[in-house]
Each structure stands twice: as C-alpha cells, then as structure tokens.
Amino acid sequence: AINRQTLMLADIDKAGCLNQTVMSTDEIDSILLATAKQNLKDMIYFGVTEYITESILLLEHRLDIEFGSPLIQPLIKELNIADRIYQIWNNSNLYKKISSLNYLDMQLYEYGLKLFDQRLRQIHINIDFQKTDKDIFRFMYSAETSNDFISK
C-alpha cells in the first residue's frame, strides 16, 4: 500500500479521516506526515532494519539488558538486509517509482533515520550521517559528534 508506514503512525482523526471534501490533499498529507513524525518521536524505541546491529544496541540500552552474542549473531546475519535494499535503491527506475508513490513514507524514513542517529548518539554510538548521490542515507561509523538533527 502507498505510504503505509505514514498512515500506520499518523493520527488519522486529525486529518479528517482522509475526507478530501474537508481538506485538500496537500493539507491532509501535511497533517498525516506531521502526526506520524510526532508519534515516531514519542516512541520509546524503534529500530531500522538496515541497521539491525545498531537497533539491537539501542534496544539493549532502552531495556537495560544485554542480549548474549551467540544468540544475536545469527539474527543479525539473517536480518541485515542493507545490501539487498541498496540493490533496489541502486536501480534508478525502481527507486524513482517507489519514492514517487511513497513520498510521505520517504520523508518519514528520512526523519526516522535522523531521529535514530540522534538516539544512538545519546548512548555514545557516533555515526557519520551522509547522503549518497541517490539521496539514500547511509550510516558510517565515526568518532565525531554532530549537531542535533531533530528540531522539535
């Protein structure tokens, strides 16, 4: 479904239950995205599939537990799909089609990556947040710190 993540996280009631007779499509999209971002920010934890190792470290910190390495390593290997996702993104036509159909999800994803980066930095996992030439975000480990990405 188009923009499914945004719709799942948004406050549908604030968007007039998607009734285009009450508001324009642009107004509805703006409200959906804003409420989805706020709801994501308010979550105590979320992870990013492409960065499963970092997601597990953040979960361990949030729950104040430590998963045993022998139990986690097979899971990390199985769930680490960054290479497969990059292959899709590297296919310019497919990437353009997906991103144009899911324009709200793309904005939510970008915001989520920035929020994810900020939360990792709070637990002293520093990563260099860079855009590639395809506007795909990548995390590369770095010893440097950065500015707060989240304005709200």
Salt bridges, closest charged atoms under 4 A:
GLU110 OE2 - LYS114 NZ 3.25
ASP117 OD2 - ARG121 NE 3.09
ASP135 OD1 - LYS131 NZ 3.35
